[in-house]
Amino acid sequence: MNLPWHLYLMAILYILAGFNHFRKPGMYIKIIPPFFKNPKIINILSGIAEIVLGILLMFTLTTQYAAWGIIALLIAIFPANLYMFQNKKASFGLPKWILFVRLPLQIVLIFWAYQYTL
């Protein structure tokens, strides 16, 4: 069965984002709220999760499981997006409105992934 092109697009986006955790770890470690212990491990695990889930999206047998995994991952990383919005040091100097818009964007990404759980 051929998968739709937008599923491959989603997969590629997550795979690239996952590899970016290893290319620029400091960027991700900076946005992990301090109440989480060992941000380096969290960065590595979330990067691996994005890569693996992105790959699993591309196989009919695992698409639904991967989509549920992405939903769980997006919920798990929401505190980092909130921390970026609340903490000037974690904001990378981005305007507050952009950081605010990123928060509901998580809902859009969750909805996108949900389309492949059915």
C-alpha positions in Angstrom: 0.0 0.0 0.0 1.3 3.4 -0.9 1.4 6.0 1.8 0.4 9.6 1.2 3.1 12.1 0.4 2.2 14.2 3.5 3.0 11.2 5.7 6.4 11.1 4.2 6.8 14.8 4.7 5.9 14.4 8.4 8.4 11.5 8.7 11.2 13.5 7.1 10.5 16.5 9.4 10.7 14.3 12.5 13.8 12.5 11.3 15.6 15.8 10.5 14.5 17.3 13.8 15.8 14.2 15.6 19.2 14.4 13.9 19.4 18.1 14.8 19.3 17.0 18.5 22.8 15.6 17.9 24.0 18.3 15.5 23.1 21.2 17.9 22.5 19.6 21.3 23.0 22.9 23.2 20.0 24.4 21.5 17.7 21.7 22.9 19.4 21.4 26.3 18.9 25.1 26.8 15.1 24.8 26.5 14.7 21.8 28.9 13.2 23.2 32.1 15.6 22.9 35.0 13.3 20.8 37.1 14.1 17.9 34.7 17.2 16.1 35.8 19.9 15.3 33.3 18.9 17.4 30.3 21.6 15.8 28.1 20.0 12.4 28.4 16.6 13.9 27.7 17.9 15.5 24.6 19.5 12.3 23.4 16.3 10.2 24.1 14.0 12.8 22.4 16.3 12.9 19.4 16.4 9.1 19.1 12.6 9.0 19.5 12.0 11.5 16.7 14.3 9.6 14.4 12.8 6.2 15.2 9.2 7.4 15.1 9.9 9.2 11.8 11.2 6.1 10.3 8.3 4.0 11.6 5.8 6.4 10.1 7.0 5.2 6.6 5.9 1.6 7.1 2.3 0.7 6.8 2.6 -1.9 9.6 3.9 0.7 12.1 2.4 4.0 10.9 -0.4 3.9 13.5 2.0 3.1 16.4 4.4 5.7 15.3 1.7 8.3 15.1 0.6 7.6 18.7 4.3 7.8 19.7 4.6 11.2 18.1 1.5 12.4 19.9 3.0 11.2 23.2 6.3 12.8 22.3 4.7 16.1 21.5 2.9 16.1 24.8 6.1 15.2 26.6 8.1 18.0 25.1 5.4 20.7 25.7 7.1 21.8 28.9 10.1 22.8 26.9 8.0 25.0 24.6 6.3 26.5 27.6 9.7 27.1 29.3 11.0 28.9 26.1 7.9 31.2 26.3 8.4 31.9 30.0 12.2 32.2 30.3 14.2 34.8 28.4 17.4 32.8 28.5 15.7 29.8 26.8 13.9 32.0 24.2 16.9 32.5 21.9 15.9 36.1 21.7 12.8 35.3 19.6 9.9 37.7 19.9 7.4 36.7 22.5 4.6 36.5 19.9 6.5 33.8 18.0 7.0 31.8 21.2 3.3 32.2 22.0 2.3 31.0 18.5 4.5 27.9 19.0 2.3 26.7 21.9 -0.9 26.1 20.0 1.2 24.8 17.1 1.7 21.7 19.2 -2.1 21.1 18.9 -1.8 21.3 15.1 1.1 18.8 15.1 -0.8 16.5 17.4 -3.9 16.7 15.1 -1.7 16.0 12.1 -0.2 12.9 13.7 -3.7 11.8 14.9 -4.8 11.6 11.3 -2.6 8.5 10.9 -3.9 6.7 14.0 -7.2 5.8 12.4 
